Amino acid sequence: MIESIQQPSERKLFHGKRLRLDRLPPEPSPRGSDPWLIVIAICMLCGLLYLGASLFVPLTIALLAYLSLRPAVAKLCRFGVPKTLASMSVILVAFLSVALIATVLYSPVQSWMQRAPETLQRFRGNFDSLTQRLDELDEAEESVRETGREIGVEQKVEIEVDQPELIDSSYLINTTGNVLAFILAVAVLTFFMLASGDDLLNRILNVLPDESRRREVVKTIGDIQDNVGRYLAQISLINFGLAVAVTLVMWGVGMPTPILWGVLAGLFNFIPYVGPLGATGLVFLAAGSAFDSTSRAVLTAIAFWLVTAVEGQFVTPAVVGHTLKVGPIIVLVAVAFWGVMWGLPGVLLAVPMLIMMRQIFAAFESTFPLAVVLGEPACDPSHSDCEPVKEDQPIAEMAQASG
């Protein structure tokens, strides 16, 4: 124990010795708030997400499927259906829908892939964009003809070049097997989450010693389920309607396999902002090879883009704006970040992950500012002292008004 202080600069210890305070080593500063430690932790977390993509991607998809399908399982259980049977039924319906979409797309996609070399060559002819390899073939053919003229060969020399396949069949078979294995793994994980996820949650809640903390965890999980499930349901219905509209428009302009482009528009629309632009580029390439007129190909691409633009500017903000509550800059950064981490699955999962992160950050006081940046209200609008920031008002005008 420490006894009373004898002098301002000295302290008498329990063993009778004195120690000058000016010779004491400085007390270590708390390390929890060290910004460098936070940066190192974030970098390590990003590295873990990147290296463990093969594990985290199916787990994340299964978790999102669990959050989206759990209300359907709960409704079936209210009608007396056993939980295991209800979970299995919902899983079968969900993944049979995916299989139906894949079946509908298989024939058109296979047809376009088989005609891809011819399609690219025709596109080259329409738009006068010569590739280096084809230029080399033309030069080789001309060189052979010149050689024939020099040696007095009068007959015409013909060179026949077999068109290569766009994708190797063995690679396609291996990729299809990997995709099927991935889908099966997600289905199994989702089934077990639906069948026994509540039991695991109850065990976790029993570990928490405080009842108020348990209620907070349950509320956070409920908010995540409501927001993510609502967003996925709303965006799925919107994209289904977009797919039908684009199919009709593509059929009206005479585009081959209009169902393919409708489904393509619906799938690419799960990627905010970037997806519709990428789908428009693919439609432009396909239309350039399908039609002899360049202007008709451009008009087809414009028609496709107009349908997606109307949906993106009016339908999606009106339906999912309250659920998403995130600006385009944050969405694009999230799409780029998860795309780098997990590739194409990360791009598709970016927005649901953004909603989950916002709800998790909002549950803790230390991370609540991050939740506000991701779209969470900074205060309760029902309170009289809450003055939310006007999104359309420039910062300079706000500063002048407050001054």
C-alpha positions in Angstrom: 0.0 0.0 0.0 1.0 3.6 -0.5 1.3 5.8 2.6 0.9 9.5 2.8 3.0 11.8 0.7 6.0 13.2 2.7 7.0 15.9 0.2 5.5 17.2 -3.0 8.2 15.5 -5.0 8.6 12.3 -2.9 6.5 9.3 -2.0 7.1 6.8 0.8 6.5 3.2 -0.2 5.3 0.3 2.0 8.8 -1.1 2.4 10.1 2.2 3.8 12.0 3.5 0.8 11.4 6.8 -0.8 11.0 7.4 -4.5 11.1 10.7 -6.3 8.1 11.4 -8.4 10.1 13.2 -11.0 12.0 9.9 -11.6 8.8 7.8 -12.0 8.3 6.4 -15.5 5.5 8.1 -17.3 2.2 6.2 -17.1 1.4 4.5 -20.3 -1.4 6.1 -22.3 -4.5 4.1 -23.0 -4.0 2.2 -26.2 -7.6 1.5 -27.0 -8.1 4.9 -28.8 -4.8 4.9 -30.6 -5.6 5.7 -34.2 -2.7 3.6 -35.5 -4.1 0.6 -33.8 -7.5 1.2 -35.4 -5.9 1.5 -38.8 -3.9 -1.7 -38.3 -7.1 -3.5 -37.1 -9.0 -2.3 -40.2 -6.2 -3.4 -42.5 -6.1 -6.8 -40.9 -9.9 -7.2 -41.1 -9.8 -6.3 -44.8 -7.0 -8.8 -45.4 -9.0 -11.5 -43.6 -12.1 -10.7 -45.7 -10.0 -10.8 -48.9 -8.2 -14.1 -48.1 -11.3 -15.8 -46.7 -13.6 -14.9 -49.6 -14.3 -18.5 -50.4 -15.6 -19.0 -46.8 -17.3 -15.6 -46.1 -19.1 -15.2 -49.4 -21.4 -18.3 -49.0 -21.9 -17.5 -45.3 -22.9 -14.0 -46.2 -25.3 -15.1 -48.9 -26.8 -17.7 -46.6 -27.2 -15.1 -43.8 -29.0 -12.7 -46.2 -31.2 -15.5 -47.4 -32.0 -16.4 -43.8 -33.0 -12.8 -43.0 -35.1 -12.7 -46.1 -36.8 -16.1 -45.8 -37.3 -16.2 -42.1 -40.6 -14.4 -42.1 -42.0 -16.9 -44.6 -40.9 -19.8 -42.4 -42.5 -18.1 -39.4 -45.8 -17.7 -41.2 -45.8 -21.4 -42.2 -45.1 -22.3 -38.6 -48.1 -20.4 -37.4 -50.2 -22.7 -39.6 -48.9 -25.7 -37.7 -46.2 -26.7 -40.2 -43.1 -28.1 -38.5 -40.1 -25.8 -38.6 -37.9 -28.2 -40.4 -40.5 -28.9 -43.1 -41.3 -25.2 -43.4 -37.6 -24.4 -43.8 -37.1 -27.1 -46.4 -40.2 -25.9 -48.4 -39.1 -22.3 -48.5 -35.6 -23.3 -49.5 -37.0 -25.5 -52.4 -39.2 -22.7 -53.6 -36.4 -20.1 -53.6 -33.8 -22.2 -55.3 -36.3 -23.7 -57.8 -37.0 -20.1 -58.8 -33.2 -19.6 -59.4 -33.1 -22.9 -61.4 -36.1 -21.7 -63.5 -34.3 -18.5 -64.3 -31.1 -20.4 -65.2 -33.1 -22.8 -67.4 -34.8 -19.9 -69.3 -31.5 -18.3 -69.9 -29.5 -21.4 -70.9 -30.7 -21.7 -74.5 -30.3 -18.0 -75.5 -27.0 -17.7 -73.7 -25.7 -20.9 -75.4 -26.8 -19.6 -78.8 -25.1 -16.3 -78.4 -21.9 -17.9 -77.1 -21.8 -20.3 -80.1 -22.2 -17.4 -82.5 -19.8 -15.2 -80.6 -16.9 -15.3 -83.1 -19.2 -14.6 -86.0 -21.0 -12.0 -84.0 -17.7 -10.2 -83.1 -16.6 -10.3 -86.8 -19.9 -8.9 -87.9 -19.7 -6.2 -85.3 -16.2 -5.4 -86.6 -17.5 -5.1 -90.1 -20.4 -2.8 -89.1 -18.3 -0.4 -87.1 -14.9 -0.7 -88.9 -13.0 -1.7 -85.7 -10.2 -3.9 -86.9 -8.4 -6.0 -84.3 -4.7 -6.7 -84.4 -5.1 -10.4 -84.8 -7.4 -10.1 -87.8 -5.0 -7.6 -89.3 -2.2 -10.1 -89.0 -4.3 -12.7 -90.8 -5.0 -10.3 -93.6 -1.4 -9.4 -94.0 -0.4 -13.1 -94.0 -3.0 -13.8 -96.7 -1.7 -10.9 -98.8 1.9 -12.1 -98.4 1.0 -15.6 -99.6 -0.7 -14.1 -102.6 2.3 -11.9 -103.4 4.6 -15.0 -103.1 2.3 -16.9 -105.5 2.5 -14.1 -108.1 6.3 -14.0 -107.9 6.7 -17.7 -108.6 4.1 -17.6 -111.4 1.3 -19.3 -109.7 -1.9 -18.1 -111.4 -4.5 -20.0 -109.4 -6.1 -18.2 -106.5 -4.7 -19.1 -103.1 -7.4 -19.5 -100.4 -6.7 -19.5 -96.7 -9.3 -20.9 -94.4 -9.0 -20.2 -90.7 -11.2 -22.0 -88.3 -13.0 -19.8 -85.9 -12.0 -20.4 -82.3 -14.5 -21.0 -79.6 -15.1 -18.1 -77.3 -15.0 -20.3 -74.1 -13.3 -23.6 -73.9 -15.8 -26.4 -73.2 -13.7 -28.0 -70.5 -13.5 -24.6 -68.7 -17.2 -24.2 -69.0 -17.9 -27.6 -67.5 -15.6 -27.0 -64.6 -17.1 -23.6 -64.0 -20.6 -25.0 -64.1 -19.6 -27.7 -61.5 -18.2 -25.0 -59.2 -21.3 -22.9 -59.5 -23.5 -25.8 -58.7 -21.4 -26.8 -55.7 -21.5 -23.1 -54.5 -25.3 -23.0 -54.8 -25.7 -26.3 -53.0 -23.4 -25.0 -50.1 -25.5 -21.9 -49.8 -28.7 -23.9 -49.8 -27.5 -26.2 -47.1 -26.3 -23.3 -44.9 -29.5 -21.4 -45.4 -31.6 -24.5 -44.5 -29.7 -25.0 -41.2 -29.9 -21.3 -40.3 -33.7 -21.4 -40.9 -34.1 -24.7 -39.0 -31.9 -24.0 -36.0 -30.9 -20.3 -36.2 -33.4 -19.2 -33.5 -32.0 -21.8 -31.1 -28.5 -20.5 -31.6 -29.7 -16.9 -31.1 -31.4 -18.0 -27.8 -28.2 -19.5 -26.5 -26.3 -16.3 -27.3 -28.9 -14.2 -25.5 -28.7 -16.5 -22.5 -25.0 -15.7 -22.2 -25.7 -12.0 -21.9 -26.1 -11.1 -18.2 -28.2 -8.0 -18.6 -31.8 -8.1 -19.7 -31.7 -4.7 -21.2 -28.7 -5.8 -23.3 -30.7 -8.8 -24.5 -33.5 -6.5 -25.6 -31.1 -4.3 -27.5 -29.6 -7.3 -29.3 -33.0 -8.6 -30.2 -34.1 -5.2 -31.4 -30.9 -4.8 -33.6 -31.4 -8.2 -35.1 -35.1 -7.4 -35.8 -34.1 -4.1 -37.4 -31.5 -5.8 -39.6 -34.1 -8.5 -40.6 -36.8 -5.9 -41.4 -34.6 -3.6 -43.4 -32.6 -6.2 -45.3 -35.6 -8.4 -46.0 -37.7 -5.4 -47.1 -35.0 -4.1 -49.4 -34.4 -7.5 -51.0 -38.2 -8.1 -51.5 -38.8 -4.6 -52.9 -35.8 -4.6 -55.3 -36.6 -8.2 -56.4 -40.2 -7.1 -57.4 -38.9 -4.0 -59.1 -36.3 -5.9 -61.1 -38.9 -8.5 -62.1 -41.1 -5.7 -63.4 -38.1 -4.2 -65.2 -37.3 -7.5 -66.8 -40.9 -7.8 -68.2 -40.7 -4.2 -69.5 -37.3 -4.6 -71.1 -38.5 -7.9 -72.7 -41.4 -6.2 -74.3 -39.3 -3.3 -75.5 -36.7 -5.6 -77.0 -39.4 -7.6 -78.7 -40.9 -4.4 -80.1 -37.6 -3.3 -81.6 -37.0 -6.7 -83.1 -34.0 -7.7 -80.9 -33.3 -11.5 -81.0 -34.0 -13.4 -77.8 -35.8 -10.6 -76.0 -36.3 -12.7 -72.8 -32.5 -12.9 -72.4 -32.1 -9.1 -72.4 -35.1 -8.7 -70.0 -33.6 -11.1 -67.5 -30.2 -9.5 -68.0 -31.7 -6.1 -67.2 -33.3 -7.5 -64.0 -30.1 -9.2 -62.8 -27.8 -6.3 -63.6 -30.2 -3.9 -61.8 -29.2 -5.5 -58.5 -25.9 -3.5 -59.0 -26.9 0.1 -58.4 -25.9 2.7 -60.9 -23.1 0.6 -62.6 -25.3 -2.4 -63.5 -27.6 -0.7 -65.9 -24.7 0.9 -67.7 -22.9 -2.4 -68.1 -26.1 -4.1 -69.4 -26.6 -1.3 -71.9 -23.1 -1.8 -73.2 -23.8 -5.6 -73.7 -27.1 -4.8 -75.5 -25.2 -2.4 -77.8 -22.6 -5.0 -78.7 -25.3 -7.6 -79.4 -27.4 -5.2 -81.4 -24.4 -4.1 -83.5 -24.0 -7.8 -84.6 -27.7 -8.5 -84.9 -28.6 -5.6 -87.2 -27.0 -4.4 -90.4 -27.6 -0.8 -89.6 -25.4 1.0 -87.1 -28.2 3.5 -86.3 -30.6 0.7 -85.5 -28.1 -0.8 -83.0 -27.7 2.6 -81.3 -31.4 3.1 -81.1 -31.9 -0.3 -79.6 -29.3 0.4 -76.9 -30.9 3.8 -76.2 -34.4 2.2 -75.9 -32.9 -0.3 -73.4 -31.2 2.5 -71.4 -34.3 4.6 -71.3 -36.3 1.8 -69.7 -33.6 1.3 -67.0 -33.2 5.1 -66.5 -36.9 5.6 -65.9 -36.9 2.8 -63.4 -33.8 4.1 -61.7 -34.9 7.7 -61.5 -38.5 7.2 -60.5 -39.5 3.7 -59.4 -36.6 2.7 -57.2 -36.3 5.9 -55.2 -40.0 6.0 -54.6 -40.1 2.3 -53.4 -36.8 1.6 -51.6 -35.7 5.2 -50.8 -36.9 5.0 -47.2 -35.3 1.6 -46.7 -31.9 2.4 -48.4 -31.4 6.0 -47.2 -27.9 6.1 -48.6 -26.5 8.5 -51.1 -25.0 7.4 -54.5 -21.4 8.1 -53.4 -21.7 5.8 -50.4 -23.3 3.1 -52.6 -20.6 3.4 -55.3 -17.8 3.2 -52.7 -19.5 0.1 -51.1 -19.8 -1.5 -54.6 -16.2 -0.8 -55.3 -14.9 -2.0 -51.9 -16.9 -5.3 -51.8 -16.1 -5.9 -55.5 -12.4 -5.7 -54.7 -12.8 -7.9 -51.7 -15.1 -10.6 -53.1 -15.4 -10.0 -56.9 -18.8 -10.2 -58.6 -20.6 -11.7 -55.5 -19.3 -8.8 -53.5 -20.7 -6.3 -56.0 -24.1 -8.0 -55.8 -24.0 -8.1 -51.9 -22.8 -4.5 -51.5 -26.1 -2.8 -50.8 -27.5 -5.5 -48.4 -24.2 -5.5 -46.6 -24.4 -1.7 -46.4 -27.8 -1.9 -44.7 -26.6 -4.5 -42.3 -23.5 -2.5 -41.4 -25.7 0.6 -40.8 -28.0 -1.2 -38.4 -25.0 -2.8 -36.5 -23.2 0.6 -36.2 -26.4 2.2 -35.0 -26.6 -0.2 -32.1 -23.4 1.0 -30.5 -22.7 4.5 -29.2 -19.1 4.5 -30.3 -20.0 3.6 -33.9 -23.2 5.6 -34.2 -21.5 8.4 -36.3 -20.6 5.8 -38.9 -24.3 4.7 -39.0 -25.3 8.4 -39.6 -22.9 8.6 -42.5 -24.5 5.4 -43.9 -28.0 6.9 -43.8 -29.2 6.5 -40.2 -31.0 9.6 -38.9 -28.8 11.7 -36.6 -31.8 12.3 -34.2 -35.4 11.3 -33.8 -37.5 13.4 -36.2 -40.4 13.2 -33.7 -38.6 15.3 -31.2 -39.1 19.0 -31.3 -35.3 19.8 -30.9 -34.4 17.6 -33.9 -33.3 19.6 -36.9 -32.2 17.2 -39.7 -29.8 18.4 -42.3 -31.4 19.4 -45.6 -29.6 17.2 -48.2 -30.2 19.7 -51.0 -28.9 22.7 -49.1 -25.2 23.6 -49.8 -22.9 23.8 -46.8 -22.0 27.4 -47.5 -25.6 28.4 -47.3 -26.0 26.5 -44.1 -23.0 28.3 -42.6 -24.3 31.7 -43.6 -27.8 30.9 -42.2 -26.3 29.7 -38.9 -24.0 32.8 -38.7 
